Amino acid sequence: MRRAGLLGGALLLGGALTVAMAYRSTLQDDRARVEGRAPTLSSPWGALEYLTGGTEGPWVLLVHGAGGGYDLGELMAEILLGEGFRWIAPSRFGYLGSAVPEGATPDMQADVYAWLLDQLGVDEVAVVALSAGGASGLLFALLYPERVTSLTLVSAGVTRVGAPDQADADWKGRMLVRLFSHDLPYWAVTTLFEGRFIQLMGADREVAGRLTPEESRWVQRLMESMRPASLRSQGAKFDNLAPPAGGRIAGIQAPTLVIHGEDDRLQLFENARFAEATIPGARLLRFETGGHLVAITEQTTVREAVRRHILEHGRDR
């Protein structure tokens, strides 16, 4: 009996050591992936990190969601754009190498985008904003209409929703902030409890269960793009407290496409309804399922819609 207990303890210890080694190796690889790869500018709001890509076509400003950074912007370019576009993916306030200035607001983040375009010599862009990037993406279109050829909102936060479901969405947001506070909890949850994390990200268990192998690979890349979590913790805290753009968006002039899943549990579908009803001429592309992962579960349709919207209005300008 004692020998069996010793054997069991040795197995547990060996398993724990294996997990610890896997975590340490992953963390080292993740830091090597993001550090020193993107240029950093000294802006009036502090350090500003960004990445550019593409060799031809119209310029697109990619505004990442919570847990992101320039690397999530890069992934957005793969999922939503494909070839034929040049893109700019800044790390928003508190993400990776970008600072959080004192008194930071989404309006201030919009000013940063305009400043960055000036530094890069880019006059105008199409804006694609994802999830929590909705606030600053909307405000950039509102405050700098001459620089925005079109606006696309993908599962984006727009306003506070009065439905009872908002409390559950807020809880998910707080849990994500906690996960991003330290590297180990984020790694453990996304590695050992992937399904639970997908639900925290606003997709029902049914959505997770229907993912195809290709969709699962995209989800894996999405979760990987949000590591190391600790380099994104300040940004996640900022996003969780930042006010949405709300009714101010009625002044947006840019042609606007709103893409949203009706079963989104993180940025509720009422955000899309509000945007469609409030932004003059806005068009809504809605999907019954897909939740907050609708850009992945409906990638072919979503990508074609995004590309067409950008190119049509780019030509108009």
N, C-alpha and C positions, 0 to 999 in steps of 0.2 A: 504493500500500500504506500509506504514511504517512497519507494523507488518510483512508483507511478506519479506521486505528487511532485517529486523532483523533476521527472521527465516533463510533466505538464508545465512546471514553472520555467524549465529551460526553453520549451517551445514558445511560451508566451514572451519570454525575454528575447528570443531570436526574432519573433515576429515584430516586436516593438523596435528592435534595432534595424530591421529591414525597412519598416515604415519611416523611421527617423532618417535613415540614409537616403531613401527616396525623396523625402521632403527637402532635405538639405541640397541634394543634387538638382532638384527642380528649381529651388529658389536661386541657386547660383546661375543656372541657365537662364532663368527669367530676368535676372538683373543684367546679365550680359547681353540679353536681347534688346533691352530698352535704353541702357545707359550709354551715352556718347554717340548715339546713332542719329539723333535729330538736332538740327541747329537750335541754338538758344540766343534770343535777342534780349538786350536790356531795354525795356520799355518804360514809359512813365508810370506803369503800374507794377513794375518789378520784372523778374525773369519771365520770358515768354518763349515757350518751346513749340516747334511746329515741324511738319514734314510736308514735302510736296512730291507729286508724282505725275506720271503721264507726260507725253511728249507732244501731243497735238490735240486740238479741239478746244471747246469753251472751258473757261475756268469754273470750277465748282468749289465752294467752301463747305467742307464737311464738319458739322457740329456734332460731336459725339455725345453719348448719353452718360449716365452715372456709371462710375467704375471704369471709365474709359481713359483716354489720353490720345496722343497722336496715333498710337498703334491701333486703337479701335477705329479711328478715322480711316486708317489704311484698310482695315477690314471692311468698313462701309463701302469704300471704293470698289473692292472686289465683289461684294454682294450686290450692290445697287447700281453701279455704273458700268463696269466692264471697260473695254477699250474705247478710245476715241474722245477722252476727256483729260484735261489737266486739272489737278485738284490740290487743294491746300487743306491740311488737317492740323489745326492747332490743338495743343493740350489746353483745355480750359482751366480756369482758376483752380489751383490746388491739385492738379493732376500731373503726375510725373515731374517734369522740370519746370512747370509754370507756377509762379507764386500766387498767393492769395493776398491782394492788397487790403489795407485797412478800409473797412466800410464797403467791402465788395458787394456789388449788386449785378443782376443780369444786364441792366442798362450799361454799367461800366464794362462788362464783358463785351457788349456790342461795340463800344468805343474801341476796345482792343482789336477787334476784327478789322475795323476801318483803318486803324494805325498799321496793322500788319500788311494789309493790302497796299498801303502807301509805300512801305519799306520794300515790298516785292515788285512794285511798279505795275500792279494789276488794277485796272480802272473799275471793272465790274465783274460780278460773279453770280452764278446760280447758287442758291443756298439749299442745302439738304440737312435738316435737323432731326436728330433721333432722340426719342424719349425725353430725358431731363435736359437735353440740349435745346428743347423747344423754346424755353423762355428767352434765351439770348439770341437764338436764331430769329424768332418773331420780332424781337426788338431791333435787331440789326436791319431787318426789312422795313420796319417802321421809321427808324431814325435816319437811315441812309438809303432812301428810295432810289436815288440816282445810281446807286452801286449794285442794285439787286435786279437781275433780269427775271428771275423766277424764284419761288419759294416752294419747297417740298417738305412736308411734315410727315415723319414716319413714326407711328406709335408715340406721338409727342405729347408732353404735358403742356396744357394751354391755360387751364383755369381750375379753380377749386370746384369740385363736384359735390352737390348737396345730397347725393344718394347715400343710403346707409353703407353701401360698399366702399365709400371713401375711407371709413375707419379701418377696414381691412387692408386697403391699399397703403394707407399711412403706416400701418404696422409692418407691412412688408418693407417699406422704405426704411424704417428704423432698424429692422433686422439686417438689412443690407449694409447700412452704415456701420453697425457693430462688426459685421463680418470683415469689412474693409479696414477695420482698425488695426488688425494684426495679420501677418502672413499665414501663420499656422492654421487658425480657424478657417480662413477662406480656402486654403489648400485642402484641408481635411474634408470640409463639406462638399466641395466640388469634385473631390476624388472619390470619397466613400459614399456620399449621399447625393449623387447628381440629380436624381429625380426630385428630391426635396428642394434643391437649389433652383431648379427650373421653375418650380411652383412659386418660390420667392420672387423670381424674375417676372411673374405675372402670366404664366401659362398653366392651364389646368393639367391635372394628372392625365386626362384623356389626350391632351395635345402631346404631352411627353410620350405617351404610349404609342402614338401613331407616327412618330418621327421615322422617316426612311433612313437607311444607312448614310446617304449623302447629307440629309438634314442633320443627323446626329454628328457628323464630322464638322459641319458648320457650327453647331452648338458647342462642340468641344473647342473649336478655335475661338469662339466668342468668350468662353470661360477662361481660356488661356490668355487671351488678350487683356484680361483684367488682372493679371498677375504681374509683378508682385503687388498684392493688395495694399500693403502699407504705403506704397508710393502714390496711392490714390485716395487715401483716407481723408485728407483735408478737403479734397474736391467733393467727395461724397457727403461730408458734413455740410459743406456750402450748399450743395444741390438740395439737401433735405430741408434746409431752412429758407432757401431763396423763394421770393414770391413769384407766382406765375404772371405772365403778361396780362391776362384777363381782358377786360373790355377795351383796353387801349388798341387792340389789334384791328378794331374797326377802321383805323386810319391807314392800314397797309394797302399799298397800291400794286404790289407785285402780283402777277398771276400765281395763284396758290393751288397746290395739289395736296390733299389730306389723305393719308393712307393709314388705316386703323383696323384692328380686329374687334369685332363686337364682344368677344369674350376676354378682352384684355383685362387682367386683374391688377395691374400695377398703374398704368395710365388708363383710366376708365374710358369707355367709348364716348361718354358725354363730352370729353375733351374734343373729340372729332366733330361731334354734332355742333358744339359751341363754335369751333373754328369755321365750319362750313356756313353757319348762320351769321357769323359776325364779320368775317373778312369778305369784302365785296368781290363777287364772282368766284369764290373758292369752290373747288370741285372735290367731292369726297369719293374715294375708292374704298369700299368697305368689304370686309370678309367676315363670314359667320364664325369661322374658327381660326386658330393660330395664336390667339392671345398676344402677348407682348413679343412673341417670336414670329409674327406674321411675315416679316421681311425674309425669313428663312423658309417657313413652311409654304409660302406662296412666292418664292423667289423669282420664278420665270415671269409671272404676271407683274409683280411689283417692279422688277428691273426694267421691263419694257415700258411700263407706265412712267417711271422716273426719267428714263432716257428720252422718251418722246416729249415729255413736258419741258425738259431742259432745252432740247434742241429746237423745238417749235418756237419757244419764246426767246431763245438766243438769236434766232434768225430775225424775229420781229424787231429786236433792238438794233 
